[in-house]
Amino acid sequence: MYKKFVADKKEFVLSKQILHSETFVGANIREALNRQSKRDFIHKLSISQKECDKTIYWLELLFTTEYISEEEFEDLTTRLQKF
């Protein structure tokens, strides 16, 4: 998605924010799998959830500024909400 925004739409700021928050989701899930305690596991997963929400925020901005269509917005946010 990042490559598409940069190459096709010439959008650099919000797409970089999305790249950052999306990669944090996976990184924190991986950390959760290597937890030191149940509390640590829950904490890491809650951080992942916050990063998903942050990614949705960036997508909302892209949608309201018409960089992405409603269909793209719905598709991307639906995928994130499954986490």
C-alpha atoms as an extended CHARMM CRD file, in Angstrom:
* protein
*
        83  EXT
         1         1  MET       CA              0.0000000000        0.0000000000        0.0000000000  PROA      1               0.0000000000
         2         2  TYR       CA              2.8240000000        2.3930000000        0.8470000000  PROA      2               0.0000000000
         3         3  LYS       CA              4.4660000000        1.8550000000       -2.5380000000  PROA      3               0.0000000000
         4         4  LYS       CA              1.1490000000        2.4820000000       -4.2950000000  PROA      4               0.0000000000
         5         5  PHE       CA              0.5860000000        5.7930000000       -2.5050000000  PROA      5               0.0000000000
         6         6  VAL       CA              4.0970000000        7.0130000000       -3.1590000000  PROA      6               0.0000000000
         7         7  ALA       CA              4.3010000000        5.8760000000       -6.7860000000  PROA      7               0.0000000000
         8         8  ASP       CA              0.7460000000        6.3980000000       -8.0450000000  PROA      8               0.0000000000
         9         9  LYS       CA             -0.6550000000        9.1770000000       -5.8860000000  PROA      9               0.0000000000
        10        10  LYS       CA              2.5290000000       11.0260000000       -4.9170000000  PROA      10              0.0000000000
        11        11  GLU       CA              1.4260000000       11.0730000000       -1.2890000000  PROA      11              0.0000000000
        12        12  PHE       CA              4.3820000000       10.8640000000        1.0890000000  PROA      12              0.0000000000
        13        13  VAL       CA              3.4130000000       12.0510000000        4.5670000000  PROA      13              0.0000000000
        14        14  LEU       CA              0.3040000000       10.0680000000        5.5430000000  PROA      14              0.0000000000
        15        15  SER       CA              1.4520000000        6.9540000000        3.7180000000  PROA      15              0.0000000000
        16        16  LYS       CA              4.6600000000        6.9630000000        5.7540000000  PROA      16              0.0000000000
        17        17  GLN       CA              2.6020000000        7.2500000000        8.9500000000  PROA      17              0.0000000000
        18        18  ILE       CA              0.5490000000        4.2420000000        7.8450000000  PROA      18              0.0000000000
        19        19  LEU       CA              3.6920000000        2.2570000000        7.0580000000  PROA      19              0.0000000000
        20        20  HSD       CA              5.0220000000        3.0510000000       10.5180000000  PROA      20              0.0000000000
        21        21  SER       CA              1.8730000000        2.1580000000       12.4530000000  PROA      21              0.0000000000
        22        22  GLU       CA              1.1590000000       -0.9690000000       10.3690000000  PROA      22              0.0000000000
        23        23  THR       CA              4.6150000000       -2.4040000000       10.9400000000  PROA      23              0.0000000000
        24        24  PHE       CA              4.3250000000       -1.7310000000       14.6670000000  PROA      24              0.0000000000
        25        25  VAL       CA              1.2440000000       -3.9800000000       14.7790000000  PROA      25              0.0000000000
        26        26  GLY       CA              3.2000000000       -6.9990000000       13.5930000000  PROA      26              0.0000000000
        27        27  ALA       CA              6.2320000000       -6.1660000000       15.6990000000  PROA      27              0.0000000000
        28        28  ASN       CA              4.1740000000       -5.9480000000       18.8890000000  PROA      28              0.0000000000
        29        29  ILE       CA              2.3240000000       -9.1680000000       18.1140000000  PROA      29              0.0000000000
        30        30  ARG       CA              5.6880000000      -10.8740000000       17.6630000000  PROA      30              0.0000000000
        31        31  GLU       CA              6.8440000000       -9.4310000000       20.9860000000  PROA      31              0.0000000000
        32        32  ALA       CA              3.6480000000      -10.6820000000       22.6260000000  PROA      32              0.0000000000
        33        33  LEU       CA              4.4290000000      -14.1960000000       21.4500000000  PROA      33              0.0000000000
        34        34  ASN       CA              7.7620000000      -13.9360000000       23.2990000000  PROA      34              0.0000000000
        35        35  ARG       CA              6.1590000000      -12.5770000000       26.4330000000  PROA      35              0.0000000000
        36        36  GLN       CA              7.6370000000      -12.8350000000       29.8730000000  PROA      36              0.0000000000
        37        37  SER       CA              4.2560000000      -13.0330000000       31.5960000000  PROA      37              0.0000000000
        38        38  LYS       CA              0.5430000000      -13.0230000000       30.8950000000  PROA      38              0.0000000000
        39        39  ARG       CA              0.4570000000       -9.3390000000       31.8220000000  PROA      39              0.0000000000
        40        40  ASP       CA              3.2560000000       -8.5920000000       29.3350000000  PROA      40              0.0000000000
        41        41  PHE       CA              1.3550000000      -10.5280000000       26.6390000000  PROA      41              0.0000000000
        42        42  ILE       CA             -1.8030000000       -8.4840000000       27.2210000000  PROA      42              0.0000000000
        43        43  HSD       CA              0.1730000000       -5.2460000000       27.2510000000  PROA      43              0.0000000000
        44        44  LYS       CA              1.8580000000       -5.9770000000       23.9030000000  PROA      44              0.0000000000
        45        45  LEU       CA             -1.4450000000       -6.9270000000       22.2900000000  PROA      45              0.0000000000
        46        46  SER       CA             -3.0670000000       -3.7450000000       23.5850000000  PROA      46              0.0000000000
        47        47  ILE       CA             -0.2700000000       -1.7340000000       21.9650000000  PROA      47              0.0000000000
        48        48  SER       CA             -0.9790000000       -3.5820000000       18.7030000000  PROA      48              0.0000000000
        49        49  GLN       CA             -4.6450000000       -2.6630000000       18.9860000000  PROA      49              0.0000000000
        50        50  LYS       CA             -3.7480000000        0.9920000000       19.4930000000  PROA      50              0.0000000000
        51        51  GLU       CA             -1.5330000000        0.9060000000       16.4120000000  PROA      51              0.0000000000
        52        52  CYS       CA             -4.4110000000       -0.5910000000       14.3940000000  PROA      52              0.0000000000
        53        53  ASP       CA             -6.5980000000        2.2780000000       15.5580000000  PROA      53              0.0000000000
        54        54  LYS       CA             -3.8950000000        4.7810000000       14.6440000000  PROA      54              0.0000000000
        55        55  THR       CA             -3.6580000000        3.2410000000       11.1670000000  PROA      55              0.0000000000
        56        56  ILE       CA             -7.4290000000        3.6280000000       10.7730000000  PROA      56              0.0000000000
        57        57  TYR       CA             -7.0610000000        7.2970000000       11.7010000000  PROA      57              0.0000000000
        58        58  TRP       CA             -4.4740000000        7.8200000000        8.9310000000  PROA      58              0.0000000000
        59        59  LEU       CA             -6.7810000000        6.0080000000        6.4970000000  PROA      59              0.0000000000
        60        60  GLU       CA             -9.6480000000        8.2980000000        7.5280000000  PROA      60              0.0000000000
        61        61  LEU       CA             -7.4790000000       11.2860000000        6.6630000000  PROA      61              0.0000000000
        62        62  LEU       CA             -6.6140000000        9.7760000000        3.2740000000  PROA      62              0.0000000000
        63        63  PHE       CA            -10.2950000000        9.1400000000        2.6430000000  PROA      63              0.0000000000
        64        64  THR       CA            -11.4560000000       12.6250000000        3.6260000000  PROA      64              0.0000000000
        65        65  THR       CA             -8.7730000000       14.1920000000        1.4410000000  PROA      65              0.0000000000
        66        66  GLU       CA             -9.8610000000       11.9250000000       -1.4340000000  PROA      66              0.0000000000
        67        67  TYR       CA             -6.5910000000       10.0430000000       -1.8150000000  PROA      67              0.0000000000
        68        68  ILE       CA             -8.5280000000        6.7940000000       -1.4390000000  PROA      68              0.0000000000
        69        69  SER       CA            -12.0620000000        5.8840000000       -2.4370000000  PROA      69              0.0000000000
        70        70  GLU       CA            -14.7930000000        4.8190000000       -0.0530000000  PROA      70              0.0000000000
        71        71  GLU       CA            -14.4160000000        1.2580000000       -1.3230000000  PROA      71              0.0000000000
        72        72  GLU       CA            -10.6640000000        1.2540000000       -0.6000000000  PROA      72              0.0000000000
        73        73  PHE       CA            -11.2510000000        2.8060000000        2.8070000000  PROA      73              0.0000000000
        74        74  GLU       CA            -13.8760000000        0.2160000000        3.7470000000  PROA      74              0.0000000000
        75        75  ASP       CA            -11.7110000000       -2.6610000000        2.5370000000  PROA      75              0.0000000000
        76        76  LEU       CA             -8.6170000000       -1.5230000000        4.4190000000  PROA      76              0.0000000000
        77        77  THR       CA            -10.3870000000       -0.6490000000        7.6610000000  PROA      77              0.0000000000
        78        78  THR       CA            -12.3140000000       -3.9330000000        7.6440000000  PROA      78              0.0000000000
        79        79  ARG       CA             -9.0350000000       -5.8280000000        7.4310000000  PROA      79              0.0000000000
        80        80  LEU       CA             -7.5530000000       -3.8590000000       10.3150000000  PROA      80              0.0000000000
        81        81  GLN       CA            -10.6020000000       -4.3200000000       12.5150000000  PROA      81              0.0000000000
        82        82  LYS       CA            -10.1570000000       -8.0830000000       12.3130000000  PROA      82              0.0000000000
        83        83  PHE       CA             -7.0520000000       -7.7550000000       14.4870000000  PROA      83              0.0000000000
